[in-house]
Amino acid sequence: MNNRKRRLWMAGIAAGSVGAALAAVLLIGSPQDNGDDRQETVAERGQSVMPFDLEQTTHRFTPTKTGGVQDVVADQPDDAKQIGLIRTHLQKEAKAFSQGDFGDPAQIHGDSMPGLKGLQEGYERIEVRYRERPEGAILTYTTDEPALVDALHGWFKAQLSDHGDHAESGH
């Protein structure tokens, strides 16, 4: 091997090592971590997106035959501050989701979140309805396309896992 080829070969090894190290750093810092570390990462990222306090509220995700229901409620039914923050946030999200903007969940859970790509691609065929309840608010997702129902169910399941103690299944 001549000197020129040797230098190119060595540069390729160095670039590969740097690339591998960078990939490792990105993976370690990504929201795709498992278990408690992932839930902590999601909670930290959620603080920049969700105005309400995760320690004082609960997310509920209920899959249905035609999509699903997402409730966010204040743990203390008389907590007017948290209820107001929940309602403001879910109104904003209902509008964004109806326009295909799932940037907030992607920022919290990562771009590779299960179901997210399908929801982004099929948003025009999903009805997102906002409704208030005494302790917070509800988003109802409805579609007649089985693939989008599956995407919603996968998205709900990922949120249940990621939010840990701050979320529960069903009403």
C-alpha positions as CSV (number, residue, x, y, z in Angstrom):
1,M,0.0,0.0,0.0
2,N,1.5,3.4,-1.0
3,N,1.6,6.3,1.4
4,R,-1.4,8.1,-0.2
5,K,-3.6,5.0,0.0
6,R,-2.4,4.4,3.6
7,R,-3.3,8.1,4.6
8,L,-6.7,7.7,3.0
9,W,-7.3,4.4,4.7
10,M,-6.2,5.8,8.1
11,A,-8.5,8.9,7.6
12,G,-11.4,6.5,6.9
13,I,-10.7,4.6,10.1
14,A,-10.5,7.8,12.1
15,A,-13.7,9.2,10.5
16,G,-15.5,5.9,11.2
17,S,-14.4,6.0,14.9
18,V,-15.5,9.6,15.3
19,G,-18.8,8.7,13.6
20,A,-19.3,5.7,15.8
21,A,-18.5,7.7,18.9
22,L,-20.9,10.4,17.8
23,A,-23.6,7.8,17.2
24,A,-23.1,6.3,20.6
25,V,-23.4,9.8,22.3
26,L,-26.6,10.5,20.3
27,L,-28.1,7.2,21.2
28,I,-27.2,7.5,24.9
29,G,-28.8,11.0,24.9
30,S,-31.8,10.1,22.9
31,P,-35.3,9.6,24.3
32,Q,-35.1,5.9,23.3
33,D,-33.5,4.8,26.6
34,N,-35.2,2.1,28.5
35,G,-36.9,1.9,31.9
36,D,-36.5,4.6,34.5
37,D,-33.9,6.5,32.5
38,R,-36.2,6.9,29.6
39,Q,-39.1,8.0,31.8
40,E,-36.9,10.6,33.4
41,T,-35.8,11.8,30.0
42,V,-39.4,12.0,28.8
43,A,-40.4,13.9,31.9
44,E,-37.6,16.4,31.5
45,R,-38.4,17.0,27.8
46,G,-42.1,17.2,28.7
47,Q,-41.5,20.2,30.9
48,S,-40.6,22.3,27.9
49,V,-43.7,21.2,26.0
50,M,-46.5,20.6,28.6
51,P,-47.2,23.6,30.8
52,F,-48.8,21.6,33.6
53,D,-47.0,19.7,36.3
54,L,-46.6,16.0,35.6
55,E,-46.4,15.3,39.4
56,Q,-49.8,16.9,39.9
57,T,-51.6,15.4,36.8
58,T,-52.3,12.1,35.2
59,H,-52.5,11.1,31.5
60,R,-55.0,8.4,30.6
61,F,-54.8,6.6,27.3
62,T,-57.8,4.4,26.3
63,P,-57.6,2.6,22.9
64,T,-61.0,2.2,21.2
65,K,-62.3,0.3,18.2
66,T,-62.1,3.5,16.1
67,G,-59.0,5.2,17.6
68,G,-58.7,6.3,21.2
69,V,-59.3,8.7,24.0
70,Q,-56.6,10.7,25.8
71,D,-57.5,12.3,29.1
72,V,-55.3,14.6,31.1
73,V,-56.6,15.4,34.6
74,A,-55.5,17.2,37.7
75,D,-54.8,14.8,40.6
76,Q,-56.6,17.3,42.9
77,P,-60.0,18.0,41.3
78,D,-60.0,21.5,42.8
79,D,-56.6,22.5,41.3
80,A,-57.8,25.3,39.1
81,K,-54.3,26.2,38.0
82,Q,-53.4,22.7,36.7
83,I,-56.9,22.3,35.1
84,G,-56.5,25.6,33.2
85,L,-53.0,24.6,32.0
86,I,-54.2,21.2,30.9
87,R,-57.1,22.7,28.9
88,T,-54.9,25.3,27.2
89,H,-52.4,22.7,26.2
90,L,-54.9,20.1,24.9
91,Q,-56.7,22.8,22.9
92,K,-53.4,23.7,21.3
93,E,-52.6,20.0,20.6
94,A,-56.0,19.3,19.1
95,K,-55.5,22.1,16.6
96,A,-51.9,21.0,15.8
97,F,-52.7,17.3,15.4
98,S,-55.7,18.2,13.1
99,Q,-53.1,20.0,10.9
100,G,-50.6,17.1,10.9
101,D,-48.3,18.8,13.4
102,F,-47.1,16.2,15.9
103,G,-44.0,18.1,16.8
104,D,-44.7,18.2,20.5
105,P,-44.9,14.4,21.0
106,A,-41.9,14.0,18.7
107,Q,-39.9,16.5,20.8
108,I,-40.8,14.6,24.0
109,H,-40.8,11.0,22.8
110,G,-38.5,11.1,19.8
111,D,-39.1,11.0,16.0
112,S,-39.1,7.2,16.0
113,M,-42.0,6.9,18.5
114,P,-44.3,4.0,17.5
115,G,-47.3,5.2,15.5
116,L,-46.0,8.7,15.0
117,K,-45.1,8.4,11.3
118,G,-48.5,6.9,10.5
119,L,-50.3,9.7,12.3
120,Q,-48.3,12.3,10.6
121,E,-49.0,10.8,7.2
122,G,-52.7,10.1,7.9
123,Y,-53.7,13.1,9.9
124,E,-56.3,14.2,7.4
125,R,-58.2,11.0,8.0
126,I,-58.2,11.2,11.8
127,E,-60.8,13.4,13.6
128,V,-59.4,14.9,16.7
129,R,-62.0,16.4,19.1
130,Y,-61.4,18.4,22.2
131,R,-63.7,18.3,25.2
132,E,-63.5,19.6,28.7
133,R,-64.2,17.6,31.8
134,P,-64.3,18.9,35.4
135,E,-60.7,17.8,36.3
136,G,-59.1,18.6,32.9
137,A,-59.7,17.8,29.3
138,I,-60.1,15.0,26.7
139,L,-58.9,14.5,23.2
140,T,-60.8,11.9,21.2
141,Y,-59.2,10.4,18.1
142,T,-61.5,8.8,15.5
143,T,-60.8,7.1,12.2
144,D,-62.3,4.4,10.1
145,E,-58.9,3.2,8.7
146,P,-57.5,0.1,10.5
147,A,-53.9,1.1,9.9
148,L,-54.5,4.5,11.6
149,V,-56.3,2.8,14.5
150,D,-53.2,0.6,14.9
151,A,-51.0,3.7,14.7
152,L,-53.0,5.4,17.4
153,H,-52.9,2.3,19.6
154,G,-49.1,2.0,19.1
155,W,-48.8,5.7,19.9
156,F,-50.9,5.3,23.1
157,K,-48.9,2.3,24.2
158,A,-45.6,4.2,23.8
159,Q,-46.9,7.1,25.8
160,L,-48.1,4.8,28.6
161,S,-44.6,3.3,28.8
162,D,-42.8,6.6,28.5
163,H,-44.8,8.5,31.0
164,G,-44.6,5.7,33.6
165,D,-46.3,6.7,36.9
166,H,-47.7,9.9,35.2
167,A,-50.0,7.8,33.0
168,E,-52.5,5.0,33.1
169,S,-54.5,2.9,30.7
170,G,-58.3,3.3,30.6
171,H,-60.8,5.6,32.4
